[in-house]
Amino acid sequence: MKKSLLDEWIVDMDGAACRMRKGSAEPLEELSAVKGDKWLLSDFGGAMSRFLVVDAPAQFAEIVAQRRLQETGDAQEHARILTHWKRARGKRSTELFFTVVEGERFRAYEDQAHDDPDHHLLFSIHALMFACLRAHSKNRTVAVLFEHDRHVDLLLGRSGQVLAASRVSSYANTKDAKENQAETVAQELRGLLRDHPGRLEQILHFGWLQGSDDPSSAPDPMATEWAHALADNLQAPLLVLPAQTFATREQRFVVSSIPAVLEHLTVGDSSSPVQDRLQYQAKRLLSRTALAAVALVVLMLLSAGWWGMQAGRLNDQAKHLADPALMAALQVTPLDPAFQKSITFADNLSRLQRAPTLQTLFNDLSAAIQGRIRVDQVLVEYDDRSKIQMTLKGRFQDPFPKASQDHEAFVANLKAHHFRVIKSDLSTDVNELQFTLKLERE
């Protein structure tokens, strides 16, 4: 992600939140204290990542994965699955890399983002790991290690595709425990590699480590001996991503290489609702494209005026030329196809001028949302007459009676914002009421 598109970034990890600046990490008691647009990178209370192969098409993979985890006791009834990557294997099987977050905990993060008047995007630390894998695994097998507190999260992949994921935890965050960490992580990686042919070609290490000494005299914990010992053990080259030192209060400091990975993270990696991501992108890009947009609009208006005049003149000609009696009497040659194309183009351009912008559509859509509704997919289409149609897919996250009321209110609000419902489908699973709405803008 280009730094120009990123205002503030906050790390909420290992039980503490910090606002990150150029050389400081300011502890935060409340996220609302940070004004302006922001990215929040969180471990969601120590939530684990998972890699699963499920027997389901890609569009239903999360539902099947959630049911499987509930059956095995690895997830609570209302746990949330934050998907970072998935790939269809044929029509009935899907690979899935995701984070499992306790439902109430994730709702608290969502509520904070919803109450924030500025754009507030949520990212899992495992989305950060996948962004690192995606950037560094071209045509080779790599292992991404993310070290924080006494944990090391592992992600194995090749060519931007995930092969396995795991976590190794030491009994304490001490020097003795770290010395044993290399062998433990090596054993875990060997186990993950057994099911995949070939050899490990690169180890990437980045982390978030805190200290209590003077940062000017402290060693760089990102280049820890255990990571080099691990690379020697597995006979694979090690790349330790460059780290920065951030001073905190009372002679404490944070050393982190997260900034080196942030440049690979995109808005699409966020676990925030689709409309939040789209609005963020639109706002960030608006400042850069404002002048170009103004120039384009002026050009279109001028062009539309000229084409409108031409269309009016050509339409008059066409009416006369299309009159059979007149054509027979005057023996007029039929209208040239090039002129007819000009008329059609001018008509379509005029219709596009009157059509609402995407920003207006999304603003109206956001205003119509009521209750705990998650919109997972928005498809906007223009027909051959420049008329707008939208297809929404999502889910109501409250129990069925409340979700049914929310659905009725949502549809009523959409109609109040000049949308016409063409088709409405509802389906249910164990936990949620899912909907598909096809709309037309009146």
Summary of the structure (lengths in Angstrom):
residues: 442
radius of gyration: 27.8
end to end distance: 37.2
largest distance: 104.3
contacts: 1340
relative contact order: 0.08
helix: 43%
strand: 30%
